[in-house]
Amino acid sequence: MIELEGVPELIDPVMVAAFEGWNDAGDAASTAVAHLEREWKGEVFAALDAEDYYDFQVNRPTVWMDAGVRKITWPTTRLSVVRVGGDKPRDLVLVRGIEPSMRWRSFCNELLGFAHELGVELVVILGALLGDTPHTRPVPISGTTSDADLARRMDLEETKYEGPTGIVGVLQEACTHAGVPAVSLWAAVPHYVSQPPNPKATLALLNRLEDLIDVRIPLGELPEDARAWQVGVDQLAAEDSEVAEYVQTLEEARDTAELPEASGEAIAREFERYLRRRDGGGPGGHATDGGDGPPYLRDSPGERTRPPKPPKPGADEDDSPEE
């Protein structure tokens, strides 16, 4: 039985979920949810029992010291809640964890139980996959759903993918069968520079999420991190003539494919985002930076370095899931 003592009644709640692992190329999706938790000071109110879903030889617990006392952090999935301020405040239920090792159906049912008890109106699952996309161009973001009506109303693609899937695809289908509207947002990460972090892909996911649920998301230092990431990859690619030539080939293919789709609708969408940020808000309200709020409870991320040198073109790459 799910008990939510201490969680207030939520306003128009949307659940936003991301999972480390197969569906998280460059850690772009899990980092996006971590960014929302950090910027809005998310308060963790529930965690799934790690022993029910994780193989600890695959995802090992970590030991750390707290005031001289050894403690263990177990791999799991945690839920937190944040409130977005503005003229029309709304709440986000953030789900961040690791793709489970086992009992996926029970895992999804438990998350759906929380969604039902909290009155969640929409579930948005973030994912990232490896693709033949150049790092020098805007990150492609695709929005998919299994609900044909939802696809029409929210300008999304109705998913047609067939093949191996991860927890993102399984959770989306579980939502559909339970009658809960669900959307997946996918960022394409260049396969030749797939190592985390990828702040450019994270930023693209947050921009698309912002449009989808009509809220303003505080971006903090993420835009500058994205620019620095691209400059770093530019420099690394320039050191190898074969990689530079391969990137140019990807650029030409991307530009040719997108030329017919340079629509006025896309331009208008970017202009509307600019106006929302310039005016400090929009129809869906604005984010409140800082201020009093519950402490931010999450694991401390490890230190990361700039992306390593890309592999030679044609090197073997692991296939990345699409759903």
RARA-V678699 format. One record per helix or strand of 2 or more residues. SS is the DSSP state (2 for helix, 1 for strand). FROM is the first residue (numbers start at 1). TO is the last residue. If there is no record, write none. Layout:
# RARA-V678699
ss=SS from=FROM to=TO
ss=SS from=FROM to=TO
This chain:
# RARA-V678699
ss=1 from=14 to=20
ss=2 from=25 to=39
ss=1 from=43 to=47
ss=2 from=50 to=53
ss=1 from=62 to=66
ss=1 from=69 to=73
ss=1 from=78 to=84
ss=1 from=90 to=98
ss=2 from=104 to=118
ss=1 from=122 to=131
ss=1 from=141 to=145
ss=2 from=148 to=154
ss=1 from=157 to=158
ss=2 from=167 to=177
ss=1 from=182 to=190
ss=2 from=191 to=193
ss=2 from=199 to=213
ss=2 from=222 to=238
ss=2 from=241 to=261
ss=2 from=264 to=279
